[in-house]
Amino acid sequence: MLLDPRTWALAHRIDEVLPRLPEEVQPQVSAETHDSAVEVQTGVCSDVAVAIDQIGELRRRLLGTLEALDLRPAVAGTHPFAVWHETAVTGGDRHEFVHGSMRELARREPTFALHVHVGVADPETAIRVSDRIRVHLPVLLALSANSPFWQGRDSGLASARTPLFQAFPRVGIPRAFGDYTSYVETVDLLIRTDAIPEATFLWWDVRPQPALGTVEVRVMDAQTRCEDTAALVALVASLVKLEAEEGFAGAAAIAAREVISENRFLAARDGAEARLIDADLEQRIPLADLVPGLLDACRPHAEDLGCAAELAAVTDLLADPPARRQIEIARDAPSLGRLVERLADRFVE
């Protein structure tokens, strides 16, 4: 998020920022739907450590450009006190299409998410992984929840970003497609009928990305600290490999779309304190009891991928959840502006 350091409100100045970035950084930094947001993206990375190094360097380069413009950056799932009538939509064909199709819903408060792409071998593997990883999306959301404040008040949710983004169409948990042909037929119908111009306008929590050869996991809140991003990226990469090679998620859990959707809500509401429904056991299990078994299953795959250390740090997100950190800072701060200042201070820690 782009910030005015005098007020710590959002700064609607993306058009000033992009031309001022160093030329070598510009391909990895882009505008988003709202002109107070900037998207930073790594290149193709061989492992998690390389990705996080790139993120850290991009953050440092962005900070230098913004300071020259008397701006500051910060990362969280939402800006704690932004309100919809102070937001503006970015120019450009894609963003104008979003506003044209969404009308005033496109001007809701901006939200900020962490998207992780993992390369897979072929289309059928992509669909198999996407179908299976749906079961794990609530766990990823609960661990990443980093947006407790909305419109200047404690929302009571660990991830207020999740229901805010739900205002958009084509979001949430997709159905299980079963095979690539079924996915193509579904998406192609939407494109042929001009409902969407192309497949990236499907804003599902997980989606195949045929143009890149990846499975893209999109359910998580953006993380203030790079080390938390590293833990979540390691978990996503390990889960993709686990489901591609072993098929860890059970058939009943994959088929229980209503259970997955309810778990998504519970994860957004309660974050690390969530008790999620186990479709096989037919009972709710605390997240703290679910995660160790999932990490045990992922650990051999993380070792193969060279991210075992980052995967182990997932337990830190349970012990010290990002949403709770924001609430504790705000409790002792004179205003939410001070919280935003603290978020900005941690941008390059």
Secondary structure, DSSP 8 states (H G I E B T S, - for coil): -EE-TTT--B---HHHHHHHS-TTTGGGEEE-SBTT-EEE-----SSHHHHHHHHHHHHHHHHHHHHHTT-EE---SB-TT--GGG--B--SHHHHHHHHHHGGGGGS--B-EEEEEEE-SSHHHHHHHHHHHGGGHHHHHHHH--B-EETTEE-S-SBTHHHHHTTSSSEE------SHHHHHHHHHHHHHTTS-SSGGG-EESEEEETTTTEEEEEEEE--SSHHHHHHHHHHHHHHHHHHHHT--S-HHHHH-HHHHHHHHHHHHHHGGG-EEEETTTTEEEEHHHHHHHHHHHHHHHHHHHT-HHHHHTHHHHHHS-HHHHHHHHHHTSSSHHHHHHHHHHTTT-
